[in-house]
């Protein structure tokens, strides 16, 4: 499938709470939003609606 370079890019973002909560000691926080600690890494999955052209685009 070909995409026009100027076409809008949409993305779907998944914050992987099962991995992030234990690493940030927030498993006892009962909320839908992710709570992370400042300065610590967190894991997320990003899916775009078209292939990424690494010669002209960066993430």
mmCIF file of the N, C-alpha and C atoms, coordinates in Angstrom:
data_MODEL
# 
_entry.id   MODEL 
# 
loop_
_atom_site.group_PDB 
_atom_site.id 
_atom_site.type_symbol 
_atom_site.label_atom_id 
_atom_site.label_alt_id 
_atom_site.label_comp_id 
_atom_site.label_asym_id 
_atom_site.label_entity_id 
_atom_site.label_seq_id 
_atom_site.pdbx_PDB_ins_code 
_atom_site.Cartn_x 
_atom_site.Cartn_y 
_atom_site.Cartn_z 
_atom_site.occupancy 
_atom_site.B_iso_or_equiv 
_atom_site.pdbx_formal_charge 
_atom_site.auth_seq_id 
_atom_site.auth_comp_id 
_atom_site.auth_asym_id 
_atom_site.auth_atom_id 
_atom_site.pdbx_PDB_model_num 
ATOM 1   N N  . UNK A 1 1  ? 0.842  -1.175 0.000  1.00 0.00 ? 1  UNK A N  1 
ATOM 2   C CA . UNK A 1 1  ? 0.000  0.000  0.000  1.00 0.00 ? 1  UNK A CA 1 
ATOM 3   C C  . UNK A 1 1  ? 0.887  1.238  0.000  1.00 0.00 ? 1  UNK A C  1 
ATOM 4   N N  . UNK A 1 2  ? 0.610  2.191  -0.879 1.00 0.00 ? 2  UNK A N  1 
ATOM 5   C CA . UNK A 1 2  ? 1.403  3.418  -0.943 1.00 0.00 ? 2  UNK A CA 1 
ATOM 6   C C  . UNK A 1 2  ? 0.655  4.547  -0.239 1.00 0.00 ? 2  UNK A C  1 
ATOM 7   N N  . UNK A 1 3  ? 1.411  5.411  0.389  1.00 0.00 ? 3  UNK A N  1 
ATOM 8   C CA . UNK A 1 3  ? 0.847  6.555  1.093  1.00 0.00 ? 3  UNK A CA 1 
ATOM 9   C C  . UNK A 1 3  ? 1.489  7.819  0.570  1.00 0.00 ? 3  UNK A C  1 
ATOM 10  N N  . UNK A 1 4  ? 0.710  8.853  0.461  1.00 0.00 ? 4  UNK A N  1 
ATOM 11  C CA . UNK A 1 4  ? 1.248  10.138 0.035  1.00 0.00 ? 4  UNK A CA 1 
ATOM 12  C C  . UNK A 1 4  ? 2.016  10.744 1.199  1.00 0.00 ? 4  UNK A C  1 
ATOM 13  N N  . UNK A 1 5  ? 3.228  11.288 0.964  1.00 0.00 ? 5  UNK A N  1 
ATOM 14  C CA . UNK A 1 5  ? 4.054  11.807 2.055  1.00 0.00 ? 5  UNK A CA 1 
ATOM 15  C C  . UNK A 1 5  ? 3.385  12.909 2.869  1.00 0.00 ? 5  UNK A C  1 
ATOM 16  N N  . UNK A 1 6  ? 2.496  13.671 2.256  1.00 0.00 ? 6  UNK A N  1 
ATOM 17  C CA . UNK A 1 6  ? 1.875  14.765 3.006  1.00 0.00 ? 6  UNK A CA 1 
ATOM 18  C C  . UNK A 1 6  ? 0.610  14.320 3.737  1.00 0.00 ? 6  UNK A C  1 
ATOM 19  N N  . UNK A 1 7  ? 0.249  13.050 3.594  1.00 0.00 ? 7  UNK A N  1 
ATOM 20  C CA . UNK A 1 7  ? -0.948 12.554 4.274  1.00 0.00 ? 7  UNK A CA 1 
ATOM 21  C C  . UNK A 1 7  ? -0.745 12.619 5.781  1.00 0.00 ? 7  UNK A C  1 
ATOM 22  N N  . UNK A 1 8  ? -1.798 12.943 6.506  1.00 0.00 ? 8  UNK A N  1 
ATOM 23  C CA . UNK A 1 8  ? -1.712 13.034 7.959  1.00 0.00 ? 8  UNK A CA 1 
ATOM 24  C C  . UNK A 1 8  ? -1.337 11.712 8.590  1.00 0.00 ? 8  UNK A C  1 
ATOM 25  N N  . UNK A 1 9  ? -0.513 11.787 9.592  1.00 0.00 ? 9  UNK A N  1 
ATOM 26  C CA . UNK A 1 9  ? -0.090 10.582 10.294 1.00 0.00 ? 9  UNK A CA 1 
ATOM 27  C C  . UNK A 1 9  ? -0.890 10.480 11.578 1.00 0.00 ? 9  UNK A C  1 
ATOM 28  N N  . UNK A 1 10 ? -1.526 9.346  11.767 1.00 0.00 ? 10 UNK A N  1 
ATOM 29  C CA . UNK A 1 10 ? -2.227 9.074  13.014 1.00 0.00 ? 10 UNK A CA 1 
ATOM 30  C C  . UNK A 1 10 ? -1.461 7.984  13.736 1.00 0.00 ? 10 UNK A C  1 
ATOM 31  N N  . UNK A 1 11 ? -1.550 8.005  15.048 1.00 0.00 ? 11 UNK A N  1 
ATOM 32  C CA . UNK A 1 11 ? -0.875 6.966  15.809 1.00 0.00 ? 11 UNK A CA 1 
ATOM 33  C C  . UNK A 1 11 ? -1.776 6.465  16.915 1.00 0.00 ? 11 UNK A C  1 
ATOM 34  N N  . UNK A 1 12 ? -1.518 5.248  17.325 1.00 0.00 ? 12 UNK A N  1 
ATOM 35  C CA . UNK A 1 12 ? -2.214 4.619  18.437 1.00 0.00 ? 12 UNK A CA 1 
ATOM 36  C C  . UNK A 1 12 ? -1.157 4.354  19.499 1.00 0.00 ? 12 UNK A C  1 
ATOM 37  N N  . UNK A 1 13 ? -1.404 4.825  20.705 1.00 0.00 ? 13 UNK A N  1 
ATOM 38  C CA . UNK A 1 13 ? -0.423 4.723  21.783 1.00 0.00 ? 13 UNK A CA 1 
ATOM 39  C C  . UNK A 1 13 ? -0.964 3.821  22.879 1.00 0.00 ? 13 UNK A C  1 
ATOM 40  N N  . UNK A 1 14 ? -0.175 2.828  23.261 1.00 0.00 ? 14 UNK A N  1 
ATOM 41  C CA . UNK A 1 14 ? -0.543 1.930  24.356 1.00 0.00 ? 14 UNK A CA 1 
ATOM 42  C C  . UNK A 1 14 ? 0.512  2.062  25.448 1.00 0.00 ? 14 UNK A C  1 
ATOM 43  N N  . UNK A 1 15 ? 0.067  2.484  26.619 1.00 0.00 ? 15 UNK A N  1 
ATOM 44  C CA . UNK A 1 15 ? 0.947  2.543  27.782 1.00 0.00 ? 15 UNK A CA 1 
ATOM 45  C C  . UNK A 1 15 ? 0.827  1.189  28.473 1.00 0.00 ? 15 UNK A C  1 
ATOM 46  N N  . UNK A 1 16 ? 1.893  0.478  28.593 1.00 0.00 ? 16 UNK A N  1 
ATOM 47  C CA . UNK A 1 16 ? 1.862  -0.898 29.084 1.00 0.00 ? 16 UNK A CA 1 
ATOM 48  C C  . UNK A 1 16 ? 1.959  -0.888 30.610 1.00 0.00 ? 16 UNK A C  1 
ATOM 49  N N  . UNK A 1 17 ? 0.798  -0.749 31.240 1.00 0.00 ? 17 UNK A N  1 
ATOM 50  C CA . UNK A 1 17 ? 0.729  -0.603 32.697 1.00 0.00 ? 17 UNK A CA 1 
ATOM 51  C C  . UNK A 1 17 ? 1.249  -1.815 33.442 1.00 0.00 ? 17 UNK A C  1 
ATOM 52  N N  . UNK A 1 18 ? 1.027  -3.015 32.902 1.00 0.00 ? 18 UNK A N  1 
ATOM 53  C CA . UNK A 1 18 ? 1.485  -4.232 33.585 1.00 0.00 ? 18 UNK A CA 1 
ATOM 54  C C  . UNK A 1 18 ? 2.999  -4.237 33.781 1.00 0.00 ? 18 UNK A C  1 
ATOM 55  N N  . UNK A 1 19 ? 3.716  -3.580 32.897 1.00 0.00 ? 19 UNK A N  1 
ATOM 56  C CA . UNK A 1 19 ? 5.173  -3.497 33.002 1.00 0.00 ? 19 UNK A CA 1 
ATOM 57  C C  . UNK A 1 19 ? 5.575  -2.256 33.798 1.00 0.00 ? 19 UNK A C  1 
ATOM 58  N N  . UNK A 1 20 ? 4.919  -1.138 33.532 1.00 0.00 ? 20 UNK A N  1 
ATOM 59  C CA . UNK A 1 20 ? 5.324  0.136  34.121 1.00 0.00 ? 20 UNK A CA 1 
ATOM 60  C C  . UNK A 1 20 ? 4.993  0.279  35.605 1.00 0.00 ? 20 UNK A C  1 
ATOM 61  N N  . UNK A 1 21 ? 3.824  -0.175 36.016 1.00 0.00 ? 21 UNK A N  1 
ATOM 62  C CA . UNK A 1 21 ? 3.414  0.019  37.414 1.00 0.00 ? 21 UNK A CA 1 
ATOM 63  C C  . UNK A 1 21 ? 4.391  -0.592 38.418 1.00 0.00 ? 21 UNK A C  1 
ATOM 64  N N  . UNK A 1 22 ? 4.805  -1.853 38.254 1.00 0.00 ? 22 UNK A N  1 
ATOM 65  C CA . UNK A 1 22 ? 5.761  -2.409 39.221 1.00 0.00 ? 22 UNK A CA 1 
ATOM 66  C C  . UNK A 1 22 ? 7.105  -1.676 39.218 1.00 0.00 ? 22 UNK A C  1 
ATOM 67  N N  . UNK A 1 23 ? 7.567  -1.262 38.048 1.00 0.00 ? 23 UNK A N  1 
ATOM 68  C CA . UNK A 1 23 ? 8.859  -0.573 37.965 1.00 0.00 ? 23 UNK A CA 1 
ATOM 69  C C  . UNK A 1 23 ? 8.826  0.795  38.636 1.00 0.00 ? 23 UNK A C  1 
ATOM 70  N N  . UNK A 1 24 ? 7.640  1.389  38.723 1.00 0.00 ? 24 UNK A N  1 
ATOM 71  C CA . UNK A 1 24 ? 7.500  2.725  39.305 1.00 0.00 ? 24 UNK A CA 1 
ATOM 72  C C  . UNK A 1 24 ? 6.837  2.689  40.682 1.00 0.00 ? 24 UNK A C  1 
ATOM 73  N N  . UNK A 1 25 ? 6.646  1.487  41.209 1.00 0.00 ? 25 UNK A N  1 
ATOM 74  C CA . UNK A 1 25 ? 6.057  1.296  42.538 1.00 0.00 ? 25 UNK A CA 1 
ATOM 75  C C  . UNK A 1 25 ? 4.692  1.966  42.654 1.00 0.00 ? 25 UNK A C  1 
ATOM 76  N N  . UNK A 1 26 ? 3.864  1.795  41.614 1.00 0.00 ? 26 UNK A N  1 
ATOM 77  C CA . UNK A 1 26 ? 2.534  2.407  41.616 1.00 0.00 ? 26 UNK A CA 1 
ATOM 78  C C  . UNK A 1 26 ? 1.427  1.373  41.424 1.00 0.00 ? 26 UNK A C  1 
ATOM 79  N N  . UNK A 1 27 ? 1.692  0.112  41.766 1.00 0.00 ? 27 UNK A N  1 
ATOM 80  C CA . UNK A 1 27 ? 0.687  -0.938 41.577 1.00 0.00 ? 27 UNK A CA 1 
ATOM 81  C C  . UNK A 1 27 ? -0.529 -0.743 42.473 1.00 0.00 ? 27 UNK A C  1 
ATOM 82  N N  . UNK A 1 28 ? -0.387 -0.042 43.583 1.00 0.00 ? 28 UNK A N  1 
ATOM 83  C CA . UNK A 1 28 ? -1.517 0.184  44.490 1.00 0.00 ? 28 UNK A CA 1 
ATOM 84  C C  . UNK A 1 28 ? -2.343 1.412  44.120 1.00 0.00 ? 28 UNK A C  1 
ATOM 85  N N  . UNK A 1 29 ? -1.963 2.131  43.073 1.00 0.00 ? 29 UNK A N  1 
ATOM 86  C CA . UNK A 1 29 ? -2.724 3.298  42.620 1.00 0.00 ? 29 UNK A CA 1 
ATOM 87  C C  . UNK A 1 29 ? -3.821 2.795  41.689 1.00 0.00 ? 29 UNK A C  1 
ATOM 88  N N  . UNK A 1 30 ? -5.069 2.975  42.070 1.00 0.00 ? 30 UNK A N  1 
ATOM 89  C CA . UNK A 1 30 ? -6.189 2.482  41.272 1.00 0.00 ? 30 UNK A CA 1 
ATOM 90  C C  . UNK A 1 30 ? -6.744 3.612  40.417 1.00 0.00 ? 30 UNK A C  1 
ATOM 91  N N  . UNK A 1 31 ? -6.070 3.874  39.308 1.00 0.00 ? 31 UNK A N  1 
ATOM 92  C CA . UNK A 1 31 ? -6.499 4.907  38.371 1.00 0.00 ? 31 UNK A CA 1 
ATOM 93  C C  . UNK A 1 31 ? -6.176 4.451  36.957 1.00 0.00 ? 31 UNK A C  1 
ATOM 94  N N  . UNK A 1 32 ? -6.894 5.014  35.978 1.00 0.00 ? 32 UNK A N  1 
ATOM 95  C CA . UNK A 1 32 ? -6.666 4.621  34.592 1.00 0.00 ? 32 UNK A CA 1 
ATOM 96  C C  . UNK A 1 32 ? -5.419 5.269  34.009 1.00 0.00 ? 32 UNK A C  1 
ATOM 97  N N  . UNK A 1 33 ? -5.091 6.468  34.448 1.00 0.00 ? 33 UNK A N  1 
ATOM 98  C CA . UNK A 1 33 ? -3.896 7.146  33.941 1.00 0.00 ? 33 UNK A CA 1 
ATOM 99  C C  . UNK A 1 33 ? -2.645 6.503  34.517 1.00 0.00 ? 33 UNK A C  1 
ATOM 100 N N  . UNK A 1 34 ? -1.599 6.494  33.730 1.00 0.00 ? 34 UNK A N  1 
ATOM 101 C CA . UNK A 1 34 ? -0.332 5.941  34.186 1.00 0.00 ? 34 UNK A CA 1 
ATOM 102 C C  . UNK A 1 34 ? 0.387  6.952  35.068 1.00 0.00 ? 34 UNK A C  1 
ATOM 103 N N  . UNK A 1 35 ? 0.865  6.501  36.205 1.00 0.00 ? 35 UNK A N  1 
ATOM 104 C CA . UNK A 1 35 ? 1.667  7.333  37.098 1.00 0.00 ? 35 UNK A CA 1 
ATOM 105 C C  . UNK A 1 35 ? 3.084  6.787  37.047 1.00 0.00 ? 35 UNK A C  1 
ATOM 106 N N  . UNK A 1 36 ? 4.042  7.637  36.673 1.00 0.00 ? 36 UNK A N  1 
ATOM 107 C CA . UNK A 1 36 ? 5.439  7.218  36.606 1.00 0.00 ? 36 UNK A CA 1 
ATOM 108 C C  . UNK A 1 36 ? 6.284  8.141  37.475 1.00 0.00 ? 36 UNK A C  1 
ATOM 109 N N  . UNK A 1 37 ? 7.452  7.667  37.826 1.00 0.00 ? 37 UNK A N  1 
ATOM 110 C CA . UNK A 1 37 ? 8.380  8.444  38.654 1.00 0.00 ? 37 UNK A CA 1 
ATOM 111 C C  . UNK A 1 37 ? 9.301  9.256  37.756 1.00 0.00 ? 37 UNK A C  1 
ATOM 112 N N  . UNK A 1 38 ? 9.541  10.468 38.164 1.00 0.00 ? 38 UNK A N  1 
ATOM 113 C CA . UNK A 1 38 ? 10.418 11.359 37.402 1.00 0.00 ? 38 UNK A CA 1 
ATOM 114 C C  . UNK A 1 38 ? 11.810 10.749 37.256 1.00 0.00 ? 38 UNK A C  1 
ATOM 115 N N  . UNK A 1 39 ? 12.334 10.803 36.044 1.00 0.00 ? 39 UNK A N  1 
ATOM 116 C CA . UNK A 1 39 ? 13.685 10.331 35.789 1.00 0.00 ? 39 UNK A CA 1 
ATOM 117 C C  . UNK A 1 39 ? 13.799 8.843  35.520 1.00 0.00 ? 39 UNK A C  1 
ATOM 118 N N  . UNK A 1 40 ? 12.683 8.110  35.569 1.00 0.00 ? 40 UNK A N  1 
ATOM 119 C CA . UNK A 1 40 ? 12.730 6.674  35.298 1.00 0.00 ? 40 UNK A CA 1 
ATOM 120 C C  . UNK A 1 40 ? 12.120 6.385  33.930 1.00 0.00 ? 40 UNK A C  1 
ATOM 121 N N  . UNK A 1 41 ? 12.655 5.375  33.270 1.00 0.00 ? 41 UNK A N  1 
ATOM 122 C CA . UNK A 1 41 ? 12.138 4.981  31.963 1.00 0.00 ? 41 UNK A CA 1 
ATOM 123 C C  . UNK A 1 41 ? 10.766 4.343  32.107 1.00 0.00 ? 41 UNK A C  1 
ATOM 124 N N  . UNK A 1 42 ? 9.975  4.414  31.031 1.00 0.00 ? 42 UNK A N  1 
ATOM 125 C CA . UNK A 1 42 ? 8.711  3.697  30.982 1.00 0.00 ? 42 UNK A CA 1 
ATOM 126 C C  . UNK A 1 42 ? 8.541  3.107  29.591 1.00 0.00 ? 42 UNK A C  1 
ATOM 127 N N  . UNK A 1 43 ? 7.653  2.122  29.480 1.00 0.00 ? 43 UNK A N  1 
ATOM 128 C CA . UNK A 1 43 ? 7.473  1.371  28.244 1.00 0.00 ? 43 UNK A CA 1 
ATOM 129 C C  . UNK A 1 43 ? 6.141  1.753  27.614 1.00 0.00 ? 43 UNK A C  1 
ATOM 130 N N  . UNK A 1 44 ? 6.158  1.965  26.296 1.00 0.00 ? 44 UNK A N  1 
ATOM 131 C CA . UNK A 1 44 ? 4.927  2.215  25.560 1.00 0.00 ? 44 UNK A CA 1 
ATOM 132 C C  . UNK A 1 44 ? 5.053  1.625  24.167 1.00 0.00 ? 44 UNK A C  1 
ATOM 133 N N  . UNK A 1 45 ? 3.917  1.384  23.543 1.00 0.00 ? 45 UNK A N  1 
ATOM 134 C CA . UNK A 1 45 ? 3.880  0.851  22.181 1.00 0.00 ? 45 UNK A CA 1 
ATOM 135 C C  . UNK A 1 45 ? 3.200  1.882  21.296 1.00 0.00 ? 45 UNK A C  1 
ATOM 136 N N  . UNK A 1 46 ? 3.845  2.251  20.197 1.00 0.00 ? 46 UNK A N  1 
ATOM 137 C CA . UNK A 1 46 ? 3.295  3.226  19.257 1.00 0.00 ? 46 UNK A CA 1 
ATOM 138 C C  . UNK A 1 46 ? 3.065  2.529  17.925 1.00 0.00 ? 46 UNK A C  1 
ATOM 139 N N  . UNK A 1 47 ? 1.851  2.661  17.395 1.00 0.00 ? 47 UNK A N  1 
ATOM 140 C CA . UNK A 1 47 ? 1.511  2.097  16.095 1.00 0.00 ? 47 UNK A CA 1 
ATOM 141 C C  . UNK A 1 47 ? 1.028  3.226  15.198 1.00 0.00 ? 47 UNK A C  1 
ATOM 142 N N  . UNK A 1 48 ? 1.624  3.366  14.025 1.00 0.00 ? 48 UNK A N  1 
ATOM 143 C CA . UNK A 1 48 ? 1.244  4.410  13.080 1.00 0.00 ? 48 UNK A CA 1 
ATOM 144 C C  . UNK A 1 48 ? 0.292  3.851  12.033 1.00 0.00 ? 48 UNK A C  1 
ATOM 145 N N  . UNK A 1 49 ? -0.460 4.742  11.370 1.00 0.00 ? 49 UNK A N  1 
ATOM 146 C CA . UNK A 1 49 ? -1.414 4.308  10.358 1.00 0.00 ? 49 UNK A CA 1 
ATOM 147 C C  . UNK A 1 49 ? -0.770 4.090  8.993  1.00 0.00 ? 49 UNK A C  1 
ATOM 148 N N  . UNK A 1 50 ? 0.537  4.293  8.913  1.00 0.00 ? 50 UNK A N  1 
ATOM 149 C CA . UNK A 1 50 ? 1.259  4.050  7.665  1.00 0.00 ? 50 UNK A CA 1 
ATOM 150 C C  . UNK A 1 50 ? 2.715  3.763  8.002  1.00 0.00 ? 50 UNK A C  1 
ATOM 151 N N  . UNK A 1 51 ? 3.449  3.174  7.065  1.00 0.00 ? 51 UNK A N  1 
ATOM 152 C CA . UNK A 1 51 ? 4.864  2.901  7.322  1.00 0.00 ? 51 UNK A CA 1 
ATOM 153 C C  . UNK A 1 51 ? 5.648  4.197  7.554  1.00 0.00 ? 51 UNK A C  1 
ATOM 154 N N  . UNK A 1 52 ? 6.629  4.130  8.401  1.00 0.00 ? 52 UNK A N  1 
ATOM 155 C CA . UNK A 1 52 ? 7.480  5.271  8.705  1.00 0.00 ? 52 UNK A CA 1 
ATOM 156 C C  . UNK A 1 52 ? 8.621  5.327  7.698  1.00 0.00 ? 52 UNK A C  1 
ATOM 157 N N  . UNK A 1 53 ? 8.812  6.481  7.072  1.00 0.00 ? 53 UNK A N  1 
ATOM 158 C CA . UNK A 1 53 ? 9.916  6.674  6.129  1.00 0.00 ? 53 UNK A CA 1 
ATOM 159 C C  . UNK A 1 53 ? 11.100 7.222  6.915  1.00 0.00 ? 53 UNK A C  1 
ATOM 160 N N  . UNK A 1 54 ? 12.018 6.354  7.285  1.00 0.00 ? 54 UNK A N  1 
ATOM 161 C CA . UNK A 1 54 ? 13.132 6.756  8.149  1.00 0.00 ? 54 UNK A CA 1 
ATOM 162 C C  . UNK A 1 54 ? 14.133 7.672  7.456  1.00 0.00 ? 54 UNK A C  1 
ATOM 163 N N  . UNK A 1 55 ? 14.016 7.840  6.145  1.00 0.00 ? 55 UNK A N  1 
ATOM 164 C CA . UNK A 1 55 ? 14.925 8.763  5.460  1.00 0.00 ? 55 UNK A CA 1 
ATOM 165 C C  . UNK A 1 55 ? 14.475 10.209 5.613  1.00 0.00 ? 55 UNK A C  1 
ATOM 166 N N  . UNK A 1 56 ? 13.188 10.428 5.887  1.00 0.00 ? 56 UNK A N  1 
ATOM 167 C CA . UNK A 1 56 ? 12.684 11.800 6.001  1.00 0.00 ? 56 UNK A CA 1 
ATOM 168 C C  . UNK A 1 56 ? 11.942 12.074 7.301  1.00 0.00 ? 56 UNK A C  1 
ATOM 169 N N  . UNK A 1 57 ? 11.637 11.036 8.089  1.00 0.00 ? 57 UNK A N  1 
ATOM 170 C CA . UNK A 1 57 ? 10.841 11.212 9.303  1.00 0.00 ? 57 UNK A CA 1 
ATOM 171 C C  . UNK A 1 57 ? 11.582 10.664 10.518 1.00 0.00 ? 57 UNK A C  1 
ATOM 172 N N  . UNK A 1 58 ? 11.342 11.287 11.653 1.00 0.00 ? 58 UNK A N  1 
ATOM 173 C CA . UNK A 1 58 ? 11.907 10.795 12.903 1.00 0.00 ? 58 UNK A CA 1 
ATOM 174 C C  . UNK A 1 58 ? 10.802 10.703 13.942 1.00 0.00 ? 58 UNK A C  1 
ATOM 175 N N  . UNK A 1 59 ? 11.047 9.878  14.926 1.00 0.00 ? 59 UNK A N  1 
ATOM 176 C CA . UNK A 1 59 ? 10.091 9.720  16.024 1.00 0.00 ? 59 UNK A CA 1 
ATOM 177 C C  . UNK A 1 59 ? 10.740 10.251 17.271 1.00 0.00 ? 59 UNK A C  1 
# 
